[in-house]
């Protein structure tokens, strides 16, 4: 188990658990929340013992969103009265750094499952849209909140949510900034499944992660790479990419193990090579 200022990481191979760990503040995201994920997910990406990742929140909820007071101190450019070019030039790399906190989840080769309970607001929603799969409890509440407080959402939701729920629903969420519950989130496919309790959510996320981890890692990770590459591309571009990728990973020892295990009528033992 490794403790960071904002996150708690627990490796239980083949699954790693990444917890938002500021429960006294409802996991409101401060500067460490945006600074720490890059190293965390780089480590998980490189760890061959880890085949799937679950992100969840400690305490009463996943995240109440950005900690406005803390971030106002970390990004003083927002409050400067003289908003000239020099101020903007200093602000731009800070926004990009915050964006990278979510992009590194998307780019991690291991599939990432978000397990959401309670509030998942603003920056919390930005984070889970960068995950591969989202699950939640019946008490979950989601909101693309930025427009309600005078911001344009600039950390990834406006780019990723349309790919999940479609343009019309994405625009409704962005323009109204209203809360939606778990049933509505399931209806619009923001989440894959809804669980009654937090305990059932964690058990469901663990089962899904283990189901993913039971498959050959190269095949799973290559599938994520193909799906990520295909965003915004033509079918033809995607087919060219997957042909090249497939030619580079087939055959693998795991593929041969699949055939051998089938012929021997036993469960395959995949080693990720």
C-alpha positions in Angstrom: 0.0 0.0 0.0 1.4 3.4 -0.9 0.0 6.7 0.5 0.2 9.9 -1.4 -1.0 13.3 -0.3 -4.4 12.8 -2.0 -4.5 9.2 -3.2 -4.1 5.8 -1.5 -2.9 3.0 -3.8 -3.3 -0.6 -2.9 -2.0 -3.3 -5.1 -3.7 -6.7 -4.8 -2.4 -8.4 -8.0 -3.8 -8.8 -10.5 -5.9 -5.7 -9.5 -4.8 -2.3 -8.2 -7.1 -0.1 -6.2 -6.6 3.7 -6.4 -8.6 5.6 -3.8 -9.4 9.3 -3.6 -8.4 9.7 0.0 -9.5 13.1 1.4 -12.7 12.0 3.0 -12.9 14.9 5.5 -13.3 17.2 2.4 -15.6 14.8 0.5 -12.6 14.1 -1.8 -12.7 17.6 -3.1 -9.7 17.9 -5.5 -6.8 20.1 -4.6 -3.5 20.5 -6.3 -2.1 17.1 -5.3 -5.2 15.5 -6.8 -4.0 16.7 -10.2 -0.3 16.4 -9.6 -0.1 12.8 -8.4 -2.0 10.6 -10.9 0.8 10.8 -13.6 3.3 9.0 -11.5 0.7 6.6 -10.0 -0.6 5.5 -13.4 2.9 5.3 -14.9 3.8 2.9 -12.2 0.6 0.8 -12.7 1.2 0.8 -16.5 4.6 -0.6 -16.0 3.8 -3.2 -13.3 3.3 -6.5 -15.1 1.6 -8.0 -12.0 -1.3 -5.5 -12.4 -3.8 -6.3 -15.1 -6.7 -4.0 -14.1 -7.3 -0.9 -12.0 -10.3 0.3 -9.9 -10.7 3.9 -8.9 -12.9 4.6 -5.9 -13.4 7.2 -3.2 -12.9 6.9 0.5 -15.6 8.2 2.8 -19.1 9.3 1.9 -18.6 9.9 -1.8 -16.4 9.6 -4.9 -15.7 13.4 -5.1 -17.6 16.6 -4.5 -15.5 18.2 -7.3 -12.8 20.7 -7.3 -11.7 22.4 -4.1 -12.2 26.0 -5.3 -10.5 27.6 -2.3 -7.4 25.4 -2.5 -7.1 25.7 -6.2 -7.5 29.5 -6.1 -4.4 29.6 -4.1 -2.6 27.1 -6.4 -3.7 29.0 -9.5 -3.6 32.6 -8.5 -3.7 33.7 -12.1 -7.5 33.2 -12.2 -8.0 35.9 -9.6 -5.6 38.5 -11.0 -7.3 41.8 -11.9 -5.0 42.5 -14.9 -5.8 39.6 -17.2 -3.1 40.4 -19.8 -1.1 38.0 -21.9 1.6 37.2 -19.4 -1.0 36.0 -16.9 -2.7 33.8 -19.5 0.7 32.4 -20.5 1.3 31.3 -17.0 -2.2 29.8 -16.6 -2.1 27.7 -19.8 0.5 25.1 -18.6 -1.3 24.8 -15.3 -4.5 23.9 -17.1 -2.6 21.3 -19.2 -1.1 19.8 -16.1 -4.6 19.3 -14.7 -5.8 17.8 -17.9 -2.9 15.3 -17.9 -4.2 14.0 -14.5 -7.1 12.5 -16.4 -5.4 11.8 -19.7 -2.9 9.6 -18.0 -5.8 7.3 -16.9 -7.0 7.1 -20.4 -3.5 6.3 -21.7 -2.7 3.7 -19.1 -2.6 0.4 -20.9 -4.4 -1.4 -18.1 -8.2 -1.1 -18.2 -9.5 1.2 -15.5 -12.9 0.9 -13.8 -14.5 3.7 -11.9 -16.6 2.6 -8.8 -18.7 5.6 -7.8 -20.8 6.2 -4.7 -22.4 9.4 -3.5 -21.4 12.6 -5.2 -19.4 12.6 -8.5 -19.4 16.3 -9.3 -17.3 18.4 -11.7 -13.7 17.3 -11.6 -14.8 13.9 -10.3 -16.9 13.5 -13.4 -13.9 14.6 -15.5 -11.9 11.8 -13.9 -14.4 9.0 -14.5 -15.0 9.9 -18.1 -11.3 9.1 -18.7 -11.9 5.6 -17.3 -12.8 2.6 -19.5 -15.9 1.5 -17.5 -18.1 3.2 -14.9 -20.1 1.5 -12.1 -22.1 3.2 -9.4 -24.4 2.8 -6.4 -28.1 3.8 -6.3 -27.2 6.9 -4.2 -24.7 8.2 -6.8 -25.2 11.8 -8.1 -23.5 13.1 -11.2 -23.1 16.7 -12.4 -21.2 18.4 -15.1 -21.2 21.4 -12.8 -18.8 23.9 -14.3 -21.3 26.1 -16.1 -23.2 26.7 -12.9 -20.2 28.3 -11.3 -18.9 30.3 -14.2 -16.4 28.0 -15.7 -16.2 26.1 -19.0 -15.3 22.5 -18.3 -11.7 22.3 -19.4 -10.4 19.0 -17.9 -11.9 16.5 -20.4 -15.6 15.9 -19.9 -16.7 18.0 -22.9 -14.4 15.9 -25.1 -15.1 12.5 -23.6 -18.8 12.5 -22.5 -20.2 12.8 -26.1 -18.4 9.6 -26.9 -20.2 7.9 -24.0 -23.7 9.4 -24.0 -24.0 11.2 -27.4 -24.0 14.8 -28.3 -27.5 15.7 -27.3 -27.3 14.3 -23.7 -23.8 15.7 -23.4 -25.0 19.2 -24.2 -27.9 18.9 -21.9 -25.6 18.0 -19.0 -23.1 20.8 -19.9 -25.7 23.5 -20.4 -28.0 22.8 -17.5 -25.3 21.7 -15.0 -28.0 19.8 -13.2 -27.6 16.7 -11.0 -28.6 13.4 -12.3 -29.1 10.2 -10.3 -28.0 6.7 -10.8 -31.1 5.6 -12.8 -30.7 8.4 -15.3 -26.9 7.7 -15.5 -27.6 4.1 -16.4 -30.3 5.1 -18.9 -27.9 7.4 -20.8 -25.1 4.8 -20.6 -22.9 7.0 -18.4 -22.6 3.9 -16.1 -22.7 0.3 -17.1 -24.3 -1.0 -13.9 -26.0 0.2 -10.7 -25.6 -1.5 -7.3 -27.7 -1.1 -4.2 -25.0 -0.7 -1.7 -21.4 0.4 -1.5 -20.3 -3.1 -0.5 -22.1 -4.5 -3.6 -20.4 -1.9 -5.7 -16.9 -2.8 -4.5 -17.6 -6.5 -4.9 -19.0 -5.9 -8.4 -16.0 -3.8 -9.4 -13.6 -6.4 -8.0 -15.4 -9.2 -9.9 -15.2 -7.2 -13.2 -11.6 -6.4 -12.7 -10.8 -10.0 -12.0 -12.8 -11.1 -15.1 -10.7 -8.7 -17.1 -7.4 -9.9 -15.5 -8.3 -13.5 -16.3 -7.8 -12.8 -20.0 -4.5 -12.6 -21.8 -3.0 -9.2 -20.8 -1.6 -8.4 -24.3 -5.0 -9.0 -25.9 -6.8 -6.8 -23.4 -4.3 -4.0 -23.5 -4.2 -4.1 -27.3 -8.0 -3.9 -27.4 -7.8 -0.7 -25.3 -5.1 0.7 -27.6 -7.3 0.0 -30.7 -10.4 1.5 -29.0 -8.5 4.6 -27.9 -6.9 5.1 -31.4 -10.3 4.8 -33.1 -11.7 7.9 -31.4 -12.2 10.5 -34.1 -10.8 8.2 -36.8 -12.5 6.7 -39.8 -13.2 2.9 -39.8 -10.5 2.6 -42.5 -7.9 4.3 -40.3 -8.9 2.0 -37.4 -8.6 -1.1 -39.6 -5.2 -0.1 -40.7 -4.1 0.5 -37.1 -5.5 -2.8 -35.8 -4.0 -4.8 -38.7 -0.5 -3.4 -37.8 -1.0 -4.0 -34.1 -2.4 -7.5 -34.6 0.6 -8.4 -36.8 2.9 -7.3 -34.0 1.3 -9.2 -31.2 0.2 -12.5 -32.9 1.2 -15.2 -32.1 1.9 -14.8 -28.4 2.7 -17.4 -25.8 -0.8 -16.7 -24.3 -2.4 -17.5 -27.7 -0.6 -20.8 -27.8 -1.5 -21.5 -24.2 -5.2 -20.9 -25.2 -5.0 -23.7 -27.8 -3.1 -26.1 -25.5 -5.5 -25.5 -22.5 -8.5 -26.1 -24.8 -7.0 -29.4 -26.1 -6.2 -30.5 -22.6 -9.6 -29.4 -21.2 -8.2 -27.2 -18.5 -8.2 -23.5 -17.6 -5.5 -21.5 -19.4 -2.6 -19.9 -17.4 -1.8 -16.6 -19.1 1.5 -15.0 -18.3 1.3 -11.9 -20.5 3.8 -12.7 -23.1 
